[in-house]
Amino acid sequence: MIRRLRWKFVAILTATAAVFLGIIFTTLYFSTKANFEHQSMGILQMELKDSYTPFAGGGRRTDRERPEEREADFPAENETNELGEGTGENGENSLEPGNLENKPAAGAAPETSRRQETETQSPPDRHFPILVVEKRSDGTVQTVENRIFHLEEADISSLTSLADAMPEDLGILKELNLRCLRGPTGPDGTTRYVFADIYQEQYALRSQVFHSAVIGVLSLAAFFAFSILLSRWITRPIDQAWKMEQQFVSDASHELKTPLTVILSNISLLKQSPHIQDGNDRRRIDHIHSEAGRMKQLTEGLLQLARSDYQGRPAPSSLTPVDFSYLAESCISTFEPLAFEMGKSISGAIEPDITVKGDEGKLRQLLSILLDNGCKYSAEGTSIEACLKREGSEAVLTVANEGTPLAPEELGQLFHRFYRADPSRGSVTGFGLGLSIAQCITAEHGGKISASTDGVKRNFFTVRLPLKKEG
């Protein structure tokens, strides 16, 4: 019992730690993922709003062409260009790209002010791999900026088609490891697309999942070992109290057994004495003999349970092959007269040559307990049926009787010590130790015992024992 208590304690602690670690690692994963997405979205939106002007001729701007290097394309006021030509009357550069024919009107904001305002804005991260393209109304695609160097010009047109197929402006092209943001279509029919390479982001998330799993397994292993030590320390007082109780029950049962034997011996002599002629005295002696016998039976049952708790399962070397089929038939023959006196019958369906390893005396006691229980708690005029058969590597013994069906709450307590199922069955003699002893004997032989009912009138007690291995 103490061992089961320890393992339950360890299981609860380990499960609790696993839940907490799962919550922590899950929160960390989604927090990291949200940070990556937030950073990527910020850069995508900034690039989408950025009004970079492509080179004349539609060339590609690379990472080397920083905004500050574009000053060569926008000379300051009153500066002389390499050809030696100055500015016009109103201070405009007459050779400004894209404005050779249409000069700005007088009073327009100087180009210097526009450039200074642009330079005060936070530029996007130049190390972040992005691709910016524009799709014009005629279907032509022009690259504005490309820092995803493994993408070729031939791939870019297909990327815009995939982006147009997205149901929303923001989406992920999973097969290409790209996050895409599609801008609104301008008055001139031009649509800007921004793509971000998220391979490193996904690789980092996968690495985090792997490392979290490794850390989690190692942490649970360490916590499991710690919880075992902790369970031993916590249950030590309970273990000591349990052993003291077992020792007390064993000692008390042993000490009571000797005087009870003496009492029974003397009562037997009194019953045979010719000097006691009074009938009332004879009846009193019979009552004393009966109750002393019951007391001896109780002490022997308690002593057996105490020994079973203290010694545990016997060593396999102490078990011998037992012909379980012959033992079952022998016990059924023994109980036939008892069942007949009670107005009942007993029958058996025993498969021959079923051999198990065990203690023959205890296995006989197991059979006797189940058959006696069936005789006591079956209705008059009914039959107790015992069945023994093979099922795989097990010998299955079933004892069925007809009577009051067991309630569901009773099935879980039948094997508790001193438990009596129905108060209405109080007329049946016993202490409620029989099924507990049967459970101990079954456990000592590496088997299992269970109770069930059909809910109408039949109750079943089933014992499963491992068969003797051949060779």
KEPA-719904 format. One record per atom (N, C-alpha, C): x, y, z; residue in one letter. Coordinates in steps of 0.001 Angstrom, whole numbers, plus 500000, padded with zeros to 6 digits. Last residue first. Layout:
BEGIN
XYZA
...
***
This chain:
BEGIN
508347473841480088G
509804473752480161G
510322474368481419G
505725476238480021E
506252474939479619E
507779474956479661E
504592477965482889K
505262477983481600K
505853476620481294K
501433477833484285K
502823477384484407K
503434477337483009K
499441480799483871L
499691479369483708L
501166479051483911L
498394483255486211P
499270482874485085P
499503481366485059P
494927483665486934L
496261483285487391L
497121482912486181L
492097485358487810R
492997485092486686R
494399484839487235R
488823484944488925V
490236484920489298V
491046484565488059V
485708486419489538T
486638485885488538T
488067486035489029T
482447486112490426F
483771486365490982F
484778485642490093F
479228487423489791F
480365486639489307F
481639487081490032F
475729487116490252N
476989487768490605N
478139486840490243N
472460487522488940R
473685486724488993R
474894487603489317R
470236489089488605K
470233488157489734K
471537487378489887K
470798491708487334V
469473491091487469V
469444490168488688V
473357492581486968G
472356493571487346G
470973493013487535G
475363490858486589D
474560491146485402D
473448492135485694D
478525491766488054T
477123491342488164T
476414491631486856T
481765491065489486S
480874491711488518S
479465491155488714S
485078491276490765A
483665490938490965A
482834491700489953A
488377489824490540S
487397490889490314S
486000490353490550S
491865489369490844I
490516488925491184I
489575490099491017I
494942488268489374K
493972489327489651K
492620488700489969K
498297487060490190G
497029487117489456G
496168488290489859G
500570486316491595G
500708487117490377G
499453487220489557G
500176485126493987H
500415484234492852H
500476484991491528H
499567487231495637E
500797486490495903E
501163485563494753E
497043487913494635A
498174488800494376A
499508488091494606A
495544485750495679T
495648485946494224T
496839486821493882T
495825486223498413I
496338484982497838I
496522485121496332I
494516488729498596C
495931488600498959C
496544487343498352C
491904488001497829Q
492651488969497027Q
494149488884497320Q
491255486272499906A
491292485764498530A
492081486712497621A
491244488084502024I
492241487013502009I
492370486428500599I
489015489561501213S
490320490222501372S
491444489202501346S
487029487659501313L
487420488157499999L
488739488927500066L
487031487234504208G
487234486168503231G
487723486671501890G
486371489184506013L
487789489014505698L
488038488029504563L
483875489467507140G
484230490343506027G
485697490276505663G
483157487629509010F
483782488862509503F
484120489838508380F
480163485611509464G
481418485980508812G
481913487303509352G
476849484457508733T
478007484567509617T
479258484907508822T
474068486253507759V
475113485338507311V
476343485560508188V
472499488278508618S
472234486964509204S
473288485941508811S
473132490479507086G
473780490341508382G
473524489007509041G
472101491220504739R
472796489942504743R
473478489686506091R
471170493729505019S
470163492672505064S
470798491283505074S
473403495291504580P
472992495024505966P
471965493913506077P
475613494091502126D
474251494560502379D
473895494283503834D
478615493632502535A
477937494332501451A
476598494923501862A
481081494376504803R
479894493537504576R
478993494291503625R
484520494478505315Y
483373495056504615Y
482290494003504447Y
486878493658506449F
485724493820507337F
484520494438506642F
488815495048503840R
488746494226505050R
487572494643505927R
487595495066500502H
488119495771501669H
487908494918502915H
486380493868498417F
487651493290498824F
488319494077499954F
484100495386497916L
483952494003498369L
485239493427498941L
484130497884496844Q
484512497757498254Q
484470496318498768Q
483213497975494261G
484525498549494523G
485007498378495940G
480662496883494467L
481688496146493728L
483091496664494016L
479050498765495686E
479527497626496474E
480668496897495785E
478340500532493722E
479221501035494778E
479758499902495654E
476642498861492141P
477933499335491615P
478881499829492702P
475333496062494057A
475237497437493576A
476597497898493064A
474708492688493143L
475545493657493841L
475384495038493211L
471539491061493290P
472667491602492509P
473413492667493314P
470793488331495303T
470628489779495181T
471800490357494399T
471337485442493254G
470865486067494486G
470652487546494256G
473373482864492096E
472158483639491905E
471679484165493253E
476892482837491261N
475760482438492100N
474586483366491826N
479951481676489949A
478732482458489776A
477643481923490692A
483324481857489579V
482297481288490456V
481091482210490386V
485924481153487393T
484741481981487624T
483759481214488497T
489283481295486515L
488301480635487372L
487159481607487638L
491576480926484063V
490482481799484488V
489455480963485249V
494958481072483495A
493887480188483942A
492803481054484552A
496659482463480649E
496076482558481976E
495084481424482224E
497485482906478099S
498500482440479056S
497981482457480478S
494421482216476734G
495772482668476436G
496770482044477395G
492605480851479016E
492444482004478124E
493833482577477872E
491156477834480149R
492341478563479698R
491917479747478827R
488889477495482960K
489292477311481571K
490574478096481306K
486344476669485147L
487788476850485023L
488191476548483588L
483528477517487035C
484052477260485693C
485552477574485683C
480800476782489076A
482241477053489021A
482764476635487651A
477720477849490293E
478431477295489149E
479894477738489206E
475106477042492371I
476400477741492312I
477218477060491227I
471583477393491990S
472806476619491768S
474022477528491759S
468746477632494273T
469539478003493088T
470806477157493027T
467434477165496608G
466922476505495412G
467691476846494156G
467988480394498007E
467652478983498205E
467040478406496935E
470544482487496600A
469169482239497025A
468906480736497138A
473814482998497985S
472922482628496883S
471537482323497437S
475714483413499969Y
474983484567499444Y
474152484240498206Y
476872480938500684K
476264481801501699K
475317482830501093K
477908479877498306C
476868479151499041C
476137480060500023C
479831481806497605G
478698481539496714G
477575480815497418G
481573481555499772N
480888482841499561N
479671482641498654N
482493478988499283D
481748479259500512D
480964480564500391D
483855479435496879L
482710478524496906L
481862478749498146L
485814481287497754L
484872481665496698L
483649480754496699L
487156479793499751I
486554481094500067I
485495481454499033I
488099477565498305S
487126477379499384S
486421478686499729S
489966478744496575L
488775478083496036L
487696477922497104L
491808479639498557L
491179480580497619L
489898479981497047L
492619477205499700Q
491899478175500516Q
491181479199499645Q
493968476162497512R
492785475462498013R
491948476404498878R
496029478024497431L
495098477945496304L
493833477178496693L
497314477421499833K
496676478723499669K
495701478721498495K
498203474780499305G
497338475060500443G
496604476387500289G
499873475119497062E
498644474321496957E
497682474620498107E
501242477895495772D
501158477159497032D
499821476424497036D
502279477685492310G
501811478348493507G
501905477467494726G
501675477669488893K
502711477593489917K
502230478334491154K
499190475569487310V
499740476872487683V
500855476641488703V
497568473739484801T
498595473753485843T
499092475173486055T
494968471881483701I
495390473275483854I
496328473353485055I
493731469406483084D
495171469616482893D
495567471093482843D
490351470170481897P
491406469352482529P
492812469866482239P
487989472553482915E
488847472103481815E
490039471347482406E
485003472154484522I
486438472265484744I
487190471718483541I
482299473214485660A
482734472966484282A
484239473207484274A
480211472166488374G
481475472676487852G
481691472304486408G
477717473000490852S
478169472282489654S
479451472921489158S
475519472676493548I
476783473219493059I
477258472369491904I
472436473727495049S
473258472751494335S
474526473463493834S
470596474039498158K
471164474556496906K
471970473449496240K
469910473597500775G
468861473608499765G
469327474169498440G
471936473259502525M
471378474611502448M
470277474713501404M
472727470672502020E
472082470975503305E
471426472339503300E
473982471090499543F
472757470281499602F
472000470554500906F
476253472537500272A
475245473185499436A
473924472429499491A
477551470510501723L
477169471759502382L
476082472473501590L
478038468548499726P
477130468251500864P
476654469511501574P
479777470111497960E
478479469589497512E
477564469232498683E
482297470795498831F
481205471715499150F
479833471205498701F
483950468737497897T
483869468985499332T
482655469829499692T
483717468993495148S
483184467774495786S
483028467976497294S
485082471399494845I
483660471341494499I
483013470119495157I
487668470613495549C
486946471574496399C
485453471557496110C
488249468852493417S
488271468369494799S
487489469298495717S
488161470532491210E
487193469435491308E
487106468903492731E
490370472219491844A
489024472777491736A
487967471689491870A
492503470383491761L
492211471089493009L
490790471649492997L
492499469614489076Y
492209468612490108Y
491817469286491420Y
493171472142487988S
491932471456487595S
491534470433488655S
495673472714488986F
494552473547489409F
493222472895489061F
498250471216490070D
497187470839489134D
495912471553489581D
501072473200490451V
499848472723491091V
498833472411490001V
504559473546490942P
503454473288490009P
502264472662490729P
505464475879493589T
505570474576492927T
504418474402491943T
507425478528494884L
506176478065494286L
506422476764493519L
509872479438495630S
509088478758496664S
507773478205496129S
510893480805493503S
511484479496493795S
510688478716494832S
509601483278493552P
509156482264492575P
509705480875492878P
508832484397496880A
509822484197495823A
509343483124494858A
505622485986497537P
506690485012497792P
507632484889496606P
504856489382498096R
504760488255497173R
505906487275497421R
504810490227501607G
504621490514500196G
504542489250499366G
505194490261504346Q
506115489476503534Q
505993489797502051Q
503189492001505305Y
504577492153505747Y
505549491465504797Y
500818491200504169D
501250492591504035D
502732492734504333D
500813488499504996S
500810488827503567S
501284490250503338S
500683488773507753R
501852488149507143R
501950488475505656R
498141489941507948A
499317490661508437A
500590490086507831A
496529487887506918L
496598489175506228L
497827489959506644L
496999485913508904Q
497359485657507506Q
497471486955506711Q
495959487160511171L
497374486780511130L
497827486532509694L
493287487382510462L
494089488595510670L
495576488287510598L
492647484623510349G
492519485474509166G
493344486735509286G
493120483874513006E
493913483247511938E
493838484058510644E
491174485407514281T
492593485656514545T
493486485027513488T
488842484227513203L
489149485639512985L
490631485909513196L
489016481611514140Q
488992481847512696Q
489357483289512376Q
488838482111516874K
490068481534516322K
490150481750514819K
486217483048516947M
487311483921517349M
488648483396516821M
484839480736516200R
484779481914515337R
485922482880515663R
485468479136518403G
485886478734517064G
485875479908516095G
484197480562520402A
485654480432520450A
486202480005519100A
481576480183519568E
482154481522519522E
483666481487519613E
481320477381519936S
481072478004518631S
481740479372518538S
481884477014522657H
482707476356521647H
482550477016520281H
479792478489523764I
481176478892524021I
482102478288522966I
477637476954522853H
477772478356522432H
479202478846522631H
478154474545524192D
478130474574522724D
478306475995522207D
477855475395526832I
479158474907526378I
479238474928524851I
475140475979526791R
476105477054527043R
477510476644526563R
474077473423526366R
473885474457525330R
474879475606525524R
474843472222528767R
475340471707527497R
475227472747526378R
473353473675530550D
474812473757530610D
475431473252529313D
470804472829529797N
471175474237529643N
472685474407529684N
470876470097530497G
470796470490529091G
471182471939528856G
473034468608532832D
472008469633532589D
472041470069531113D
475208466983533139Q
473962466373532688Q
472919467418532290Q
478408466514533318I
477514467626532970I
476265467023532341I
479854464209533629H
479377464860534854H
478443466038534550H
480966463174531379P
479652462637531772P
479066463334533000P
482545465230528909S
482461464841530318S
481062464321530659S
482647466226526408Q
482719464770526530Q
482568464284527970Q
482607468907526879K
481492468338526117K
481479466807526225K
485071469225528117L
483834469413528883L
482640468782528168L
486810468833525970L
486826467880527075L
485549467982527919L
486168471084524453S
485948469749523878S
485933468683524971S
487029473041526199I
485591472933525913I
485269471570525311I
489788472608526085N
489075472368527333N
487576472239527118N
490254473354523404S
490588472005523881S
489831471666525162S
489456476005523373L
488741475030522553L
489026473592523006L
491393477097525096I
489960477176525420I
489177476122524651I
493741476613523664V
493558475997524984V
492082475980525365V
493262478216521451T
493445476773521262T
493231476017522570T
493206480661522711L
491992480169522066L
492086478664521814L
495873480965523542P
494803480760524539P
493507480261523937P
497068481087520801T
497407480052521798T
496326479884522861T
495996483331519517K
495790482000518952K
496046480901519993K
496784485652520674L
495416485191520930L
495203483744520484L
499362485928519693E
499176485756521129E
497776485245521468E
498824486286516968H
499612485136517408H
499415484855518899H
497403488630517022S
496767487418516502S
497508486174516977S
499347490356518065A
498100490138518792A
497417488860518331A
501334490243516055D
501637489796517421D
500369489477518200D
499875491234513830S
500507489917513787S
500779489380515187S
499110493733514767V
498078492764514395V
498654491356514374V
501693494859515177F
500750494710516283F
499689493662515974F
502733494844512594Q
503397494062513639Q
502474493822514820Q
500951496587511347Q
501053495203510896Q
501685494314511978Q
501544498916512818E
500201498337512869E
500215496874512440E
504207499298512080M
503877499077513492M
502492498449513633M
503867499747509356K
504603498556509801K
504327498253511276K
502464502166509481W
501852500984508858W
502552499707509294W
504330503852510672A
503071503578511367A
502398502330510811A
506297503820508641Q
506611503329509980Q
505346502983510759Q
504853504952506541D
505399503603506404D
505719503008507773D
504352507478507566I
503224506594507282I
503696505153507184I
506984508495507742P
506181508304508961P
504990507372508753P
507649508327504889R
508375507563505900R
507597507411507202R
506518509888502964T
505749508713503411T
506473507889504475T
508468511844502567I
507152512233503062I
506407511034503640I
510685510397501615W
510819511196502830W
509454511522503435W
509638509279499299R
510136508414500366R
510230509164501687R
509050511568497856S
507948510689498279S
508402509750499395S
511602512593497363L
510678513353498204L
509544512473498708L
512632510653495657L
513278510885496957L
512340511615497907L
510786511042493584I
510913509729494228I
511546509874495603I
511264513672492872S
509974513355493483S
509993511973494135S
513816513460491709F
513640514238492945F
512336513875493648F
513188511963489452A
514103511409490456A
513952512140491791A
511472513824488232F
510981512487488569F
511862511854489646F
513155515948487756F
512072516135488720F
511499514798489154F
514801514800485820A
515372515241487088A
514291515400488158A
512846514327483856A
513624513212484399A
514234513579485752A
511977516925483363L
511040515944483933L
511776514750484523L
514339517992482290S
513777518555483522S
512815517574484187S
514622516442479984L
515650516386481029L
515129516916482358L
512274517250478648V
512481515835479002V
513515515708480114V
512716520056478395G
511557519541479113G
511746518100479558G
515009520167476830I
515055520708478194I
513897520165479022I
513937518992474516V
515077518376475201V
515142518847476650V
511882520829473902A
511557519421474150A
512685518733474913A
513361523164473522S
512369523120474602S
512007521682474942S
514830522443471281H
515538522666472544H
514572522659473731H
512685522223469427F
513576521086469716F
514272521260471062F
511597524807469487V
510754523655469838V
511627522465470221V
513807526279468583Q
513276526518469927Q
512405525363470382Q
514069525303466017S
515151525063466976S
514661525264468404S
511700526300464962R
511899524854465046R
513009524503466035R
512266529051465172L
511138528487465912L
511269526973466036L
514470529262463452A
514625529611464861A
513495529026465706A
513234528557461038Y
514323527727461565Y
514538527997463052Y
511464530665460752Q
510935529320460970Q
511999528381461510Q
513375532756460431E
512362532803461489E
511813531412461796E
514737531965458175Q
515453532046459444Q
514488532089460625Q
512606532163456315Y
513261530884456561Y
513984530889457904Y
511188534307455445I
510998533915456848I
511637532560457139I
511584537082453481D
512058535706453638D
511987535335455123D
508868539004452386A
509933538840453379A
510293537367453492A
507649541158449873F
507866539783450322F
509029539755451309F
505265543390448795V
506474543268449600V
506537541830450120V
503932545019446013Y
504014543787446802Y
505337543792447550Y
501760547490444700R
503073547161445257R
502950545923446138R
500205548239441669T
500079547553442960T
501466547170443442T
498825550752439633T
500029550059440096T
499788549477441489T
496833552363438643G
496702550929438436G
497900550130438884G
497006554963439339D
497525554618438020D
497471553126437744D
496039554965441917P
495210555576440851P
495680555200439458P
497009551676443241G
497032553121443145G
496155553650442021G
495838549105445268T
496092549533443891T
495972551043443798T
497482548428448403P
496314548805447596P
496737549251446200P
499841545660448776G
499344547014448988G
498125547311448140G
500397542691450421R
499949543289449162R
499338544652449441R
502927540895451796L
501985541980452090L
501666542678450785L
504040537643452673C
503704538628451631C
502700539635452156C
506709535619453540R
505541536337454038R
505283537493453080R
507977532485452474L
507860533924452266L
506595534435452939L
508617529783451885N
509092530437453114N
509091531961452967N
507469528438449840L
508607529300449486L
509200530012450696L
505409527101451022E
506378526318450256E
507626527126449919E
503916529189452214K
504649528231453040K
505725527487452253K
503418532321452046L
503633531298451021L
504531530238451648L
501098534019453972I
502379533316453968I
502373532297452844I
499652537368453938G
499617535921453947G
501020535342453904G
497546540131453544L
498697539570454242L
498572538051454275L
495215540535452132D
496415541258451708D
497679540696452356D
493512537402451464E
493730538654452189E
495026539283451724E
493560535201449774P
492262535817450093P
492393537159450809P
495949535113447116M
495682535097448545M
494346535759448843M
496467535513444483A
495552534421444807A
495233534347446293A
498369537463444455D
497015537838444032D
495998536757444386D
500574535900445188A
500082536917446116A
498673537357445747A
500908534379442883L
500555533716444130L
500004534709445147L
501609536472441152S
500395535688440882S
499942534956442141S
503991537291442299T
502860538219442296T
501554537494442004T
505521535013441772L
505240535407443146L
504055536365443212L
505808534988439038S
504957533961439644S
504623534297441090S
507571537141438795S
506228537243438209S
505282536205438819S
509897536106440020I
509175537215440650I
507759537350440100I
511340534236438707D
510455533771439780D
509535534866440279D
512944535572436937A
511902534705436376A
510910534240437435A
514765536823438542E
513732537641437906E
512595536785437365E
515282534751441465E
515634535272440154E
514467536060439576E
516276534553444800L
515157534712443877L
515639535345442584L
518394534654446458H
518195533393445749H
517014533447444789H
518406537109447697F
519294536944446541F
519106535614445826F
516487539352448679I
516378537893448747I
517110537368447523I
516439541997448242R
517489541542449149R
517320540056449471R
515469544173445909N
515567542739446124N
516759542435447021N
513186546614444786E
514301546286445670E
514280544782445914E
511551546702442546V
511979547945443180V
513203547699444052V
510903545174439555T
511546544993440855T
512019546338441371T
507831545043437893Q
509119545719438007Q
509649545550439430Q
505729543555435569V
506224543498436945V
507617544113436975V
502842544282433633T
504300544178433754T
504705544291435224T
500132544770433487G
500577543435433854G
502067543268433973G
499298547331433116D
499424546522431909D
499944545119432184D
499468548412435633S
498134548111435103S
498198547249433854S
502238546828437348R
501531547934436714R
500215547455436099R
503516545945440329K
502819545390439167K
501943546481438581K
506579545985441987E
505378546715441578E
504815546072440315E
508289544626444829V
507995544666443398V
506722545474443187V
510737543851447083V
509683544823446801V
509504544883445287V
511824541571449424L
511688541807447990L
510507542745447799L
514191541116452101I
512881541456451558I
512984541609450042I
515926540289454875P
515765539887453466P
514344540142452967P
517380542839456752F
516227541946456672F
515988541587455212F
519270544739456857H
519755543358456856H
518609542370456732H
518063547136457086R
518676546835455789R
519212545411455718R
515043547829458451D
516264547074458718D
516859546610457396D
513870551069457305P
513718549648457610P
515069548982457809P
514472554217458996P
514536553345457826P
514358551910458224P
512499556510460484S
513302555329460803S
513323554413459599S
512844559832459126Q
512064558650459403Q
512979557465459680Q
514613561791458331T
514282561744459761T
513457560517460120T
514755561601455600E
515882561075456348E
515597560992457833E
512417562884454800T
512545561455454565T
513633560850455428T
513064565477455476E
511926564839456154E
511986563327455993E
515173565929453703Q
515440565943455144Q
514315565272455922Q
513790565835451249R
514802564834451537R
515110564793453026R
512148568057451471R
511541566733451333R
512534565651451675R
514083570074451628S
513158569855452746S
512522568485452668S
515278569828449099T
516075569600450294T
515185569314451492T
513403570624447275E
513721569202447354E
514509568879448602E
511057573044448552P
512363572650448023P
512583571157448205P
507684573361447562A
508626573031448639A
509938572587448049A
506964576033445243A
506876574641445670A
507933574371446721A
507348578555444305G
506713578448445621G
506565577035446101G
506797577776440913A
507403578672441902A
506650578573443207A
506570574277440076A
506089575660440057A
506796576461441127A
509122572193438700P
508122572532439712P
507771573990439669P
509255571317435231K
509861571896436417K
508788572244437424K
509271568952433010N
508275569601433864N
508948570071435139N
511706567988431861E
510790568819431082E
509849569597431967E
513154566686433779L
513879567443432777L
512968568374432004L
512590565066435919N
511961566385435884N
512677567265434883N
513935562708436144G
512486562608436088G
511817563957435988G
516610564179437926P
516042563024437190P
514533563026437253P
517452567542437372E
516917566574438320E
516273565424437568E
518627569641435995L
518911568282435533L
518415567233436502L
517974572009437206S
517416571786435881S
517687570394435354S
516940572401440383N
517977571765439584N
517393571423438236N
515615575547441283E
515424574134440998E
516602573636440172E
515711578284441815G
516494577400442684G
516317575937442393G
514498579805439930N
513781579594441187N
514484578617442108N
516280579706437755E
515991580956438422E
515362580762439783E
518216576671438134G
517428577652437422G
517177578881438252G
521660575817438766T
520222575717438945T
519520576810438199T
524351574962436515G
523784575348437802G
522299575144437834G
526753572746435083E
525523573502434922E
524926573757436280E
528910571060435089G
529149572482435288G
527931573310435171G
528637568418435010L
528722569064433696L
528956570556433816L
528313567710437649E
529575567372437032E
529744568022435663E
526552570606439014N
526743569194438713N
528040568982437970N
526574572801441700T
526930572618440300T
527197571160440053T
523870573884443746E
525091573119443550E
525319572932442057E
521464575136444296N
522570576009443928N
523899575255443819N
520320572420446348E
520085573678445678E
521406574408445431E
521680569081445749A
521120570160446565A
521000571434445763A
520654566388443586P
521617567417444015P
520926568514444797P
519725563423443613F
518949564615443955F
519919565688444453F
521549561449443067D
520419561560442144D
519601562796442401D
523253561682445189A
523799561976443862A
522698562114442836A
521811560785447242E
521921562237447106E
522497562626445753E
521784558118447617R
520910558593446540R
520988560100446391R
523155557443449793E
523907557444448552E
523085557952447387E
521283557404451768E
522177558550451770E
523000558619450487E
519955555021451205P
519268556289450949P
520222557457450918P
522288552817449473R
521606553308450659R
520889554613450334R
523063550431447645E
522534551751447332E
521678552232448468E
523688547894448331R
524771548873448391R
524268550283448212R
521529546311447924D
521802546695449306D
522880547756449398D
520097547620444861T
520657546581445713T
520952547150447079T
517589548137442569R
518381548761443625R
518824547668444577R
517477547528439103R
517247546998440440R
518144547720441430R
516036549723436541G
517074548888437117G
516731548480438537G
514341551288434926G
513806550116435626G
514842549214436215G
514972553588433688G
515309552378432947G
514902551115433681G
515858555210436542A
515384555362435175A
515855554166434367A
515246553358439527F
516124554026438571F
515434554171437236F
512290553968441536P
513250553112440833P
514091553902439872P
511886555608444507T
511701555738443069T
512716554864442377T
510087554864447481Y
511328554793446716Y
511014554875445240Y
508240555492449561S
508043555962448176S
509371555986447433S
507033553134451801D
508186553888451363D
508037554246449887D
505004551456452390K
504693552891452387K
505833553734451853K
506278548991452288L
505121549223451431L
504804550701451311L
508241549226454204E
508649549132452802E
507488549409451872E
506575549265456430M
507430550408456142M
507876550412454691M
505357546752456298Q
504534547949456174Q
505363549181455848Q
507644545104456650L
506817545015455438L
505982546272455238L
508509545879459188I
509373546129458023I
508570546073456736I
506312545044460726G
506750546432460747G
507598546775459541G
506252542304460197M
505156543151459732M
505558544618459715M
508629541464461472S
508480541310460028S
507380542212459482S
508002542094464134Q
509152542709463483Q
509013542644461966Q
505744540441464473H
505636541885464669H
506788542606463979H
506804537890464042E
505775538406463136E
505636539921463250E
508610537744466209F
509086537637464825F
508074538237463856F
506759537958468317N
507805538965468147N
508369538945466731N
505232535638467940A
504582536949467811A
505612538052467622A
507202533715468470K
506583533780467144K
505916535135466910K
507678534245471167T
508747534417470185T
508189534540468776T
505135533579472147S
505674534925472349S
506788535212471353S
504925530912471477F
504020531859470819F
504468533301471031F
507050529911473127Y
507021529706471670Y
506142530748470977Y
506321530654475720L
507569531150475144L
507569531021473630L
503943529180475986T
503907530641476054T
505154531245475421T
505065526598475815T
504081527046474828T
503978528570474797T
506719526578478053F
507317526463476727F
506337526894475627F
504750526880480126I
505872527819479983I
506439527772478568I
503031524689479735I
502499526061479664I
503619527064479416I
504861522573480088G
504155522739478818G
503600524144478652G
505581522985482735L
506588523135481689L
505939523320480324L
503063522446483917F
503673523765484057F
504742523995482991F
502730519736483170V
501748520749482760V
502354522139482820V
504931518548484418A
504801518489482959A
503818519540482445A
504332518991487119A
505509519635486528A
505427519644485006A
502045517338487298T
501939518780487549T
503109519532486936T
503207514853486772A
502181515373485862A
502013516877486041A
504902514661488995T
505470514687487648T
504470515244486640T
503031514628491114L
504041515683491029L
504611515801489616L
501565512303490454I
500886513595490554I
501886514736490416I
503569510312490534A
502824510567489292A
502145511928489314A
504366510418493221V
505326510741492163V
504600511079490863V
501952509616494433F
502531510919494752F
503498511360493662F
501742507048493366K
500704508039493085K
501222509453493338K
503994505896494504W
503932506062493055W
502823507033492647W
503304505959497249R
504477506690496749R
504383506937495253R
501073504279497270L
500933505674497674L
502101506510497162L
502258501883496547R
501264502484495650R
501070503962495969R
503844501536498860R
504472501673497543R
503513502302496543R
501926501247500816I
502803502404500872I
503473502630499519I
500827498795500000M
500000500000500000M
500861501255500000M
***
